[in-house]
Amino acid sequence: MQLPEEFVERTRTTMGERLFAQFLHGLDEEPPVTIRLNPLKCYYMPFDFERRVPWCNTGFYLNTRPQFTFDPLFHAGLYYVQEASSMFVHEVLRQLVPEPVLMLDLCAAPGGKSTVARTCLPHGSVLVCNEPVGRRAQVLAENMQKFGHREVFVTNNMPRDFRKSKLMFDVVLCDVPCSGEGMFRKDEDAIREWSLRHVEKCWRLQREIVSDIWPQLRDGGLLIYSTCTFNILENEENVRWICQELGATMVSVETKPEWNISGSLLPGFEGPVYRFIPGKSCGEGLFVAVMRKGSHPIEDRIAEGTHVHIPKGQKLRLQDLRALKVLHAGVTVDAAQDPKTVPSPALAMLAALDKDAYPRVELNWQDAIRYLRGESLTLPADTPRGFVVVTYYHVALGFVKNIGSRANNLYPDAWRIRSTHIPQEPPVVLDLPNSH
């Protein structure tokens, strides 16, 4: 792998020779393939415990990379494809958020960390997932609807727009846009696009993003700051700036030595930060720091080793978001009660939907792929007319409208499989019971 000379020089200086050598060795290795099960929909354990991601009890390493596109259960939201390091958000929230909260994932597309958060937030919590870029926000909305949880809202706004909403959040996740150094192993474009000028632009933008959302974080609330980059300007330097300029205090997360997570690489800065470095930890590049909005000195918080207290979350209604551009405002089971109204695609994906709310028809793999490509289906002759949920391994894929001679496909056009090269056999991702 040919890395930019300036990146090599700066990163070697930051990491030191030993860690940098590990890092270079890691970049030459194949990236691990990991998925995270959706406990709302996956009611069985299809993997051995030994393959589990250590910091996320629903994350698992795969031996190979299957063609996820042609697995209907991927589209059904039974699991999410996500690299292992990003699943560390699960451990952060599990340890530090014991009570229901109102949480904002500020730069959320495509939805990996949002689905992590929705998995482990305490019952009664509400999650707002936001993405400033319109096209990416649509992908976020799709993934969050497929995940199947009711208490999820998806918005498409700039961070500063949240001031208009007057909403106050207990937890804000800022997975900020960055120079993408942690993507070098997976994306050659990230290498070509890297420059010192880009790094400079990114760390300034990151501070602007945090400053814009800081007023909407409750006193005592948590800011989770993360990047997928290695340099200290976008990481430790920004964390120190947030503490000094905004009055944040750092919060520690308990980890285990065998996880091989690195700490601060900035001389003189000993605050608790968490770095995942290829070649050392089993995942891609990730940096995470957790801060509390408050006035306690950093040194006192580190010495105490205490966790923050999170105020109880608040209920969220659509009118609370009227100042924002809302793409998805959750879904309720009440929507299933009008037989004349075309149901929302999100309703079929809702994990809490009563199995008797609509007739259901189980599809084999070939018909499931046809459905996901937007083609019409012929259902069994005894299928009731009207709206029908089609399933695969008894997990909902979406709606059709049965008119007798055929069933009109209601799967959203933007969600459809576009590839014309369909494999002969279904990919094997999960060890499924009751196979077709």
N, C-alpha and C positions, 0 to 999 in steps of 0.2 A: 504494500500500500504506500503510495507516494504522498506524503504529507507536506503541507506548506512549510518552508524553512523557518519562517517567523513563528509559526505555531509550535514547531519542534523546539526551538530555542526557549520560548517562553514557558512551555509546558515542562520541559526538563528542569528548568530553574525552579518552577513551582513545586513539582513533585519530588525532586531529588533523583539521583541516578538509579537507585534501587527500584523505587516505585515506578519510575518512568520506563525502566526495562520491562517490568511486569506488564505495564500498560501497552507497550509496543507488541509484546508477545500476545496479549489478549486481542489486539486488533487483527492479528493474523489468523485467529481462530474463527470458526463458524459461530455466529450468534446463537445462543440457546433459543429454543422455541417454547413459548409458554402460553397457556390459556388460563382463564379464571372462570370457574363455574358460577352460574347464577343460582343461588340457593332458593330463590323464589320459584324456580322452574325445574331445577335438577334435584330430585328427591332421593337420589342414590349416589353412591361413591364409585365412579367408574375407574379409579386409579388406585395404585398402591400408595400407602402413606409415604414411602421412601421417595416418591417423585414429587412431593409437595414443595412449594416455595416456602422457605423457612419463616418468612415474615408475613405470610398471608395464607390462612388455612383453606382458602378456596382456590389457590393458585397451584398449577402443576406444570412440570416440565414434560415436553413430548420428545420422543426419540427422533422424529423426523418432522418436516413441515408438510402437512397434507394440503390439498387444494381446498381451503376453507370455503371458497366461493360456491362449491358444489355440495356442501353439506347443509341440507335444509335446517338442521338444528342450530347452525350458526346464525342463520337468518331469523330463526324463531327466538333468539335471545337466550338460548340455553347456556351459552358460554360466550366469553368475550376474549378475543385474541389480544394479548397485552404483554409487553416485555416485563420481566420479573422485577426489575428495580422500581418501576413505577407503582408496583403493588405495595410498596412500603407505606404509602398513604394509609393503607388498612391498619397497619400497626400503630401509626400515629394517632388515628382516630380512636382505635380500640383502647389505647391507654389513656388518652387525654379528654375524651368526650363521654362521660358516664351518664349524662342526662339529655333529654330531647333538646334539640337546637334548631335554629333557623340558619342554614348554611348556604353560602354562595361559592360556587366554583366559577371564578371570574373569566378565565380564558380556557374554556372547557373542551373545545373540539379536539378530537372526534368523540370524546366521551369516556375514555378509559378511566381516568381518575374519578369522574363523576359516578360511574357505575361501581367503582370501588367504594366510594363514600356512601352511596345509597345502600350498599350491602351491609355495612357495619355501623351506620348511625343508629342510635337508640330509637326504639319504637316511639312514634309521635313526632319525630323530626321531619322537617320540610327542607327540601333541597332545591335551590335555584341554580340552574346551569346556564351560563352566559357565554356567548362567543361573539366578538366584535365583527368578524368577517362574515358577510352574508352567506356565501357559498358553504363555508365550513359550518356555519350555524345550522344549515339544513341537514347536514350529515349528523351533527350533534342531536338534533331533534329526532331523526330517524333512530339512532342508537338508543336514545333514552326511552322512546316509545316501545321499542322491541324489548327493552329490559323488563318492562311490565310492572313498575311500581306506581302507585297512585299519587303519592306526595312528591311529584317532580314537576318543576316548571322550567321551560327553556326560553331564553330571551336572546335578543340580538342587539346589543347596545355597547357603546363605549363605556369604559369604567366610570368616567365622570358623570354619565347619565344617571347613575344610581342615586346621586344626590337629590334629583328631582323626585324620586319615588318616596323619599323619607324613610325607607326601610332601614332597620338596624339589624345587623347580622351578628350571631354569636360566633360563627366560624367563617373565615374567608380563606379560600385556597387560591393562591396566585401562582399558577404554573405559567410563568411569564414567557413571552416570545424571547428567544435567545439566539446566540450565534450557532447553535446546533452541533457543537463539537462532539457531544455524546452520540450523535447519529453517524459518525464517520464510518463505523463498521458496517452499517446497514444501507447507507445512502451516499453514493459517490458524488451526487450533486452537492451535498453538504460540504464536501472537501473543496470542490471547485468554487463554491460561493463564499468560503471563509476568507476574511481579511481582518487586519487590525482595525480598519475603519468600521467594519461591520460590528466588531466587538464594542467599539466606542459608542456606536449608535445604539446598540442593544442595552448597555448598562444605563445609559441615560433614559431610554424609554422605560426600562424596568422601574426606575425610581419614580418616574412620572405616573406609571400605572398604580404603584403602591400608594403614592400620595393622593391620587384621585379617589381611591376606594377607602382610605384610612378613616375618614369621617363617618362612614357607614358601618364601621366595626364597633360593637358595643364596648364600653369600658369593661375590662376583664376578659374580653373575647380573644380568640386565637387567630393569628395570621400564620398560615402555612405557606412558606415561600419556597418555590422549587424551580429549577432549570434543568436542561439536559446538556449542560456544558461544563467545562473543566476549569476555566480561568478564574482567578480570584476577583477580578473586577466585577463580573456579573454575579458572583457568589458571596464570598466573605466580605468583600468591600461594601457591597450593597446591604448586607445584613447589618454590618456595623453602622452604616449610614442610617438605616431605619431605626436602629436603637438610639443613636445620638440625636437625630433630627426629629423623629416622631415620638420618641419616648417609649419605645417598645422594650420589653424585657424578655430575655431568652428562656426557653423552656426545654428541658431535656426529655429525651425518649430513651427508654431502656432498650438496649440491644445486647446481642450475644457475640462473644469473640469469634465464634465459628462463622458468623455471617460475613466477616471480612469487610466491614464498612469502615472507611477512613474518616478521620475527623478534619479539623481545620488545617489548611495548608498555608494560611497567612501568618507569618511570624508576628508574635505579640498578640494574636487574637485567639483566645482559648475558649470561646463560646461553643456550646454544643451544636455542631452541624454534622450532617451525614452525607458522605460521598460514596457513590457506587462507581467503581472504576473497573472496566473490563480487564481481565487478567488477574484481578484480585477478588472481586465479588462476582457472583454468577448472574450477570445481567448487563445492561447497557449503562452508559454514563448518566448519572442522576445526582443532583445536589438538592438537599432538603434542609431547611431550618424552620423552627417553630418559634413564634414570638407571641407574647401577650401584650395587649394594649393596657398599659399601666405605667406606674412611676417607680417601681422598685428597681434599685440598681442591679445591673447584670450580675455583678459579683455575688450579691446576696441571693439571687435566685439560683445561681449555680451551686452556691454553698449549701443552701437549704435542700436542694434536690426535690422540691415539692412540685406537684402538678397544679395547674390553674383550676379555678372554679368556673364552670360555665353556667351562665344564667339559663333558666329554662327557656326552651324554644317557644315561638309564637305561631299561631295558626296563620295561614296565608290564604287570602282570597284574591280572585282575579282583579277586583277593584283596587287592591293594594298595588297592583302592577300597572295601573292605567297610564302612568307617565313613561312606561317602557314599551318597547316593541316585543310582543310576546308571540312566540312561534308555537308553543305547546303549553297548555295550562292544566296539565293533569287530565284525568278522566275518571268518571264515576260509574259504578255499576248501574246507576239509574238510567244511563243512556241506552240501555238494552231494552227499555220498556216500550218504545215506540216502533211498531213493526213497519211503518211506512217510511221512516227516515233512514236514509243510507247511513249505516253506522260508521263511526270513525275507525280507521285501521288500528288505532291505539287500543280500542276496546277489545278487539280480538286478542291482542298481545297482553292484555292485562292479566296478571297472574291470579288476581282475586275474582275474576269473572266466573260466575256460577256455570258449571259445565252443562246445565240444563237451560241456560238462557237462550241458546240457539241450537238447532240441530247440528250435529257434527258428522263429518265424513272423513275417515282415515284414508290417506293416500300412500301409495308405494313411492319408492324413490323417483322413478321416472316421471310419474304424474306430479310429484312435489316440485321437481325441477321445471316441468312445464308451467306449473302455477307460478313459480317465482320468476319465470321469464315473461309472464303476462299473457299466456295462451289460455284459451277457453278449455273447459273440462266437460266431460260427460260423467255425471254422477250416477250411482245406482238408481234403478227405476223407482224404488220405494222412498227416495229422498224427498222430504216435504219441499214444497215450493216456497220461495222467499229467500231470506238471507240465511246462509249456512256458513259455519266455520269449518275450514278444512285443516286437517292435522297431519302430523308426521311423527310417528312414535308417540301418538296421543298428545303432542304438544302443538298448540295452535300456530298456524302460519298466517292466517288472515281470512277474509270474507270472500265468498262468491254469492251471486244471486242466481238461484236455481229457477229457470223458467220452463223446465220440462225437457225440451229437446236438447238443451245444453245449459251450462252454468256460466254466466258472465263473470269474468275475472275482475275483482275489485282491488287487487293488489296495487298499491301506489306505483305510478310509472317511474318515479325517481328511485324507488327501491329495487327495481327489477334487475335480474341478472342480464348483462348485455352480451356476454361471451357466447359465440356460436360453436365453440369447440367443447362439446360436452363429453366427459370421459365415459368409458363403457361401464365402469363400476363406481359405486359411491365411495368417497374417501372414508377411511376409517379414522375417526378422531376419538370417539368415546366408546368404551366397552359397554354396549347397550343391552339391557335385558329385553326379552320378547321381540327378537329381531323379526323383520318381515320375511 
